[in-house]
């Protein structure tokens, strides 16, 4: 049970039983039994608390939008405000241990401590940018996502890397102004990392992934409707929680995604955390907290909406053309045996995406064309052995 109804923006656990979440209006809550029960802690603040991190069972940090940094050394029983050395809004934090941490913010705000926050020092940066996410894997190596508020061009959005503990930074990735800022970065190790970009014009989100430490980033379609929060436990297995009632999982590093669980409707999710490949938590709007003990896995594909459609429909895949992944949505109004098959231009079946009994609902399925040549393909929606609809899609490499 969660005692608050404020939006929860961040969740973290120090082990399978003890966890914390923070949110709007100074909310901090804690569980000592794996999330079965939560109780509210006194933060002493009314700021929106956007990121909470614990480096040990006793030591934790929380940051807020109004240049707020607070620390606890008694597992959240009391919180002490630290001098952030800035008046700018803070956006993200990354702590290596109890002593060393980094914080990003707007208006070129980049902070570092090596003494547990007794002092926060401003790191110099060669450009005047807004920073949205920061992630370090050790004392020296980290990444930073940014937006140039004054630039309308191909490098308005960027990812920078440091191998000197924030002293020097070099640009690794850039994208155009049509995309919203990258609000989250995560790395599993020195090579494998992820972020999300959102193209407002067509309402599409893309996962961007690197497997070489950030030198090359590859885009994969994730779905529509805004930014998603990510959590990977290794280079292959991860989860994405986002707007409009959606949590998805991947077992191949984000190259393809499947819907994870049926969720309450009309809820936005802001943060997730997994203790291992099975046990995880997701928090979101109005104080909602979800927990899975199965890695979010259910048999077959799960609903993407709680509404039951009135009829059957097959939507045009998106994006289209695509390379190499695309998403196909279909709806069915009752329990049926559903098949979704892909054919080449000669009519040869090349893939079966669905072939099982499916309850009524709306579903997203992802097709990966990495192993197929460029060209025109068709996908057929088959209900109880009868072809209900067929549409064309273009794989363009």
C-alpha positions in Angstrom: 0.0 0.0 0.0 1.3 3.5 -0.9 0.3 6.3 1.5 0.6 9.1 -1.1 -1.2 10.1 -4.3 1.5 12.4 -5.7 3.3 11.6 -9.0 6.3 9.4 -8.2 9.3 10.3 -10.3 12.1 7.9 -9.1 12.4 4.5 -7.5 15.4 2.6 -6.2 16.2 -0.5 -4.0 19.2 -1.3 -2.0 18.2 -5.0 -1.8 15.2 -7.1 -2.5 13.3 -5.8 0.6 14.4 -2.2 1.2 13.5 0.5 -1.3 12.7 4.1 -1.7 10.7 6.3 -4.1 10.5 10.1 -4.5 8.1 12.4 -6.2 6.2 15.7 -6.4 5.7 18.0 -3.4 8.7 16.7 -1.4 7.4 13.1 -1.2 9.8 10.3 -0.1 8.4 6.9 0.7 10.1 3.7 1.9 9.4 0.0 2.0 11.1 -2.7 4.1 9.2 -5.7 2.8 9.8 -5.6 -0.9 7.0 -3.1 -1.7 4.1 -4.8 0.1 3.8 -1.8 2.4 5.2 1.7 2.0 5.4 4.5 4.6 6.1 8.2 4.1 9.4 9.8 5.3 9.7 13.4 6.3 11.9 15.1 3.6 11.5 18.6 5.0 10.9 19.9 1.5 8.0 20.7 -0.8 10.1 20.7 -4.0 9.5 18.1 -6.7 12.0 15.3 -6.0 13.0 13.9 -9.4 15.8 11.4 -8.6 16.6 9.3 -5.5 19.7 7.2 -5.2 21.1 5.1 -2.4 24.8 4.1 -2.4 24.4 1.8 0.7 21.6 0.8 3.0 22.1 4.0 5.1 23.4 6.6 2.7 21.2 8.2 0.0 20.8 11.3 -2.0 17.8 13.0 -3.6 17.7 16.0 -5.9 14.9 18.4 -6.7 13.9 20.8 -9.5 14.8 23.9 -7.4 18.5 23.3 -7.1 17.8 21.0 -4.2 20.3 18.3 -3.0 19.6 16.4 0.2 21.4 13.5 1.9 20.5 10.9 4.5 22.9 8.8 6.5 20.3 6.9 8.5 18.3 5.1 5.8 15.9 8.0 5.2 14.8 8.8 8.7 16.2 12.4 8.3 17.4 14.4 5.4 20.0 17.3 5.4 20.0 19.9 2.7 23.4 20.4 1.0 24.8 23.5 -0.7 24.3 22.8 -4.4 26.4 25.9 -5.4 23.8 26.8 -8.0 20.3 28.3 -8.5 19.5 26.3 -11.6 17.1 23.4 -11.8 18.7 20.0 -11.4 17.8 17.1 -13.8 19.8 14.0 -13.0 22.3 12.4 -10.7 24.8 9.5 -10.7 26.7 8.3 -7.7 29.7 6.0 -7.7 29.9 5.4 -4.0 29.1 7.2 -0.7 31.6 9.9 -1.5 31.7 10.5 -5.2 28.8 11.7 -7.3 27.8 13.9 -10.3 24.7 16.0 -10.9 23.4 17.6 -14.1 21.1 20.5 -14.6 19.8 23.3 -16.8 21.9 26.3 -17.9 25.2 24.5 -18.1 24.9 23.1 -14.5 27.4 20.2 -14.0 28.3 19.4 -10.4 30.7 16.9 -8.8 31.5 15.9 -5.2 34.3 13.7 -3.8 33.4 14.1 -0.2 29.8 12.9 0.1 28.3 16.3 -0.8 30.1 18.4 1.8 31.2 20.4 -1.2 29.7 20.5 -4.7 32.1 21.9 -7.3 31.0 23.3 -10.7 32.7 21.5 -13.6 33.6 23.7 -16.5 32.0 22.9 -19.9 32.9 24.5 -23.2 29.3 25.0 -24.4 26.3 26.7 -22.9 23.8 23.8 -22.8 21.0 22.3 -20.9 21.9 18.9 -19.4 19.2 16.3 -18.9 20.8 13.0 -17.9 24.2 11.9 -16.5 25.5 8.4 -15.9 28.9 7.3 -14.7 30.2 3.7 -14.5 33.3 4.5 -12.4 35.1 7.6 -11.1 36.5 8.5 -14.5 34.1 7.4 -17.2 30.6 8.8 -17.8 28.1 10.2 -20.3 26.0 13.3 -20.4 22.9 14.2 -22.6 22.4 17.8 -23.6 20.3 20.2 -25.6 21.4 23.5 -27.1 18.4 25.8 -26.5 19.6 28.3 -29.1 20.5 25.9 -31.9 18.1 24.7 -34.6 20.2 22.2 -36.5 21.7 18.7 -36.6 23.5 19.0 -33.3 20.9 20.5 -31.1 20.7 17.3 -29.1 24.0 15.6 -28.1 25.6 13.0 -25.9 29.0 13.7 -24.5 31.6 11.3 -22.9 34.3 11.9 -20.3 37.2 9.6 -19.3 38.7 12.1 -16.9 36.0 12.3 -14.2 34.3 15.2 -15.9 37.3 17.4 -16.5 37.2 17.0 -20.3 34.2 16.0 -22.5 33.9 15.0 -26.1 30.8 14.7 -28.3 29.8 11.3 -29.5 26.2 11.6 -30.8 24.0 14.4 -32.1 20.5 14.7 -33.5 18.3 17.3 -34.9 15.9 19.7 -33.2 12.8 17.8 -34.1 13.4 15.3 -31.3 12.8 16.0 -27.6 15.8 16.0 -25.2 17.2 12.7 -24.1 15.9 12.5 -20.5 17.7 9.3 -19.5 21.0 7.6 -20.1 22.0 4.2 -18.8 25.0 2.0 -19.3 25.5 -1.6 -18.3 29.2 -1.5 -18.6 31.9 0.5 -20.5 30.5 -0.5 -23.9 26.7 -1.0 -23.7 24.4 1.9 -23.2 21.0 3.2 -24.1 18.8 6.4 -24.2 15.5 7.4 -25.7 14.6 10.1 -28.2 11.1 11.2 -29.1 10.0 12.6 -32.4 7.0 14.8 -31.7 6.0 15.4 -35.3 5.0 11.7 -35.8 4.6 10.7 -32.1 7.3 8.1 -32.2 9.9 7.1 -29.7 13.2 5.5 -30.5 15.7 3.6 -28.3 19.2 4.5 -29.2 21.8 1.9 -28.3 25.6 1.7 -28.4 27.8 -1.4 -28.0 31.2 0.4 -28.3 31.1 2.9 -25.5 29.2 5.6 -27.4 31.2 5.9 -30.7 28.3 4.5 -32.7 24.6 4.7 -31.8 21.8 2.7 -33.5 18.1 3.6 -33.4 15.3 1.1 -32.8 11.6 2.0 -32.7 10.2 1.7 -29.2 6.6 2.9 -29.7 4.6 6.1 -29.7 3.6 8.7 -27.1 6.6 10.4 -25.6 9.6 9.6 -23.5 10.2 6.2 -21.8 12.3 5.4 -18.7 14.8 2.5 -19.0 16.3 0.0 -16.8 18.8 -2.7 -18.0 20.3 -5.3 -15.7 22.9 -6.4 -18.3 23.7 -5.8 -22.0 20.7 -7.9 -23.2 17.8 -7.7 -20.7 15.9 -4.5 -20.0 12.6 -2.9 -19.5 11.0 0.4 -20.7 8.1 2.0 -18.9 6.4 5.0 -20.4 3.2 6.9 -21.2 -0.3 5.6 -21.7 -0.2 2.4 -19.8 2.8 0.7 -21.3 5.7 -1.4 -20.0 7.8 -3.3 -22.5 10.7 -5.7 -22.1 13.6 -6.8 -24.3 16.0 -9.7 -24.2 18.3 -8.6 -27.0 19.6 -5.2 -25.8 16.6 -3.2 -27.2 16.7 -4.4 -30.8 13.1 -5.6 -30.4 10.5 -5.2 -27.7 7.4 -7.0 -26.6 4.6 -5.8 -24.3 5.2 -7.0 -20.8 2.0 -6.8 -18.7 -1.6 -5.6 -18.7 -1.7 -2.3 -16.8 -4.2 0.2 -15.4 -5.3 2.5 -18.1 -4.3 6.1 -18.6 -1.3 6.0 -16.3 2.1 7.5 -17.1 5.1 5.7 -15.7 8.3 7.7 -14.8 10.8 5.3 -13.3 11.6 1.6 -12.9 14.1 -0.5 -11.1 14.9 -4.2 -11.2 16.8 -6.1 -8.5 17.4 -9.1 -10.8 15.9 -10.6 -14.0 12.6 -11.4 -12.2 11.9 -8.9 -9.5 11.2 -5.2 -10.4 9.2 -2.1 -9.6 7.7 0.7 -11.6 6.3 4.0 -10.3 4.3 6.7 -11.9 1.4 9.1 -11.8 -0.9 9.5 -8.8 1.4 7.4 -6.6 1.0 4.2 -8.5 3.6 1.5 -7.7 3.7 -1.8 -9.6 5.8 -4.9 -8.8 6.6 -8.0 -10.9 8.2 -11.2 -9.7 8.3 -12.8 -13.2 10.3 -10.2 -15.1 7.0 -8.9 -16.4 6.5 -12.1 -18.4 3.1 -13.5 -19.2 2.2 -16.2 -21.7 1.9 -14.8 -25.2 1.4 -11.0 -25.8 -0.4 -8.8 -23.3 -2.9 -6.0 -23.7 -1.7 -2.5 -24.6 -5.0 -1.1 -23.4 -7.7 -2.0 -21.0 -10.5 -1.2 -23.5 -12.1 -4.0 -25.5 -12.4 -2.9 -29.2 -15.8 -3.3 -31.0 -14.4 -5.0 -34.0 -11.2 -6.4 -35.6 -8.6 -4.1 -37.2 -5.1 -4.2 -38.5 -3.1 -1.0 -38.5 -0.4 0.2 -40.9 3.0 -0.6 -39.5 5.2 2.2 -38.1 7.6 3.4 -39.1 7.2 2.6 -42.7 9.6 2.3 -44.5 11.6 0.8 -41.7 15.1 -0.6 -41.0 15.3 -3.0 -39.3 12.4 -2.9 -36.8 8.8 -1.9 -37.2 5.7 -2.2 -35.0 2.4 -3.7 -36.1 -0.8 -3.0 -34.1 -3.9 -5.2 -34.3 -7.2 -5.3 -32.4 -9.7 -8.1 -31.8 -13.1 -8.0 -30.1 -13.2 -11.5 -28.7 -11.1 -14.5 -27.8 -9.8 -16.0 -31.1 -7.0 -18.0 -32.6 -4.9 -15.2 -34.1 -2.1 -15.5 -36.7 0.1 -12.6 -38.0 2.3 -13.7 -40.8 4.8 -11.8 -43.0 5.3 -12.6 -46.7 7.8 -11.5 -49.4 6.7 -10.0 -52.7 6.6 -13.5 -54.3 4.1 -14.7 -51.6 6.6 -16.8 -49.7 6.0 -16.8 -45.9 9.1 -15.4 -44.2 8.0 -15.0 -40.6 5.2 -15.9 -38.2 4.8 -13.2 -35.5 1.7 -14.5 -33.7 0.1 -18.0 -33.9 -1.9 -18.6 -30.7 -5.2 -18.0 -28.9 -5.4 -14.3 -27.9 -7.9 -12.6 -25.6 -9.8 -9.6 -26.8 -7.8 -6.4 -26.8 -5.3 -4.2 -28.6 -1.8 -5.5 -29.2 1.6 -4.3 -30.5 3.9 -6.7 -32.2 7.4 -6.0 -33.4 9.0 -7.3 -36.7 12.7 -7.4 -37.0 13.9 -7.3 -40.7 17.6 -7.5 -40.0 17.9 -10.9 -41.6 15.9 -10.1 -44.7 16.8 -8.1 -47.9 15.4 -4.7 -48.7 12.1 -4.8 -50.5 8.3 -4.9 -50.3 6.7 -7.3 -47.8 3.1 -8.0 -46.8 1.7 -8.9 -43.4 -1.6 -10.8 -43.0 -4.0 -10.8 -40.0 -5.6 -14.2 -39.8 -8.5 -14.9 -37.5 -9.5 -18.6 -36.9 -7.8 -19.6 -40.1 -9.4 -16.8 -42.2 -7.4 -13.9 -43.6 -9.1 -10.7 -42.2 -6.7 -8.1 -43.7 -3.4 -7.7 -45.4 -1.1 -4.7 -45.6 2.1 -3.7 -47.3 5.3 -2.5 -45.7 8.7 -1.6 -47.1 12.1 -2.7 -45.7 14.7 -0.1 -46.8 18.3 -0.7 -45.9 
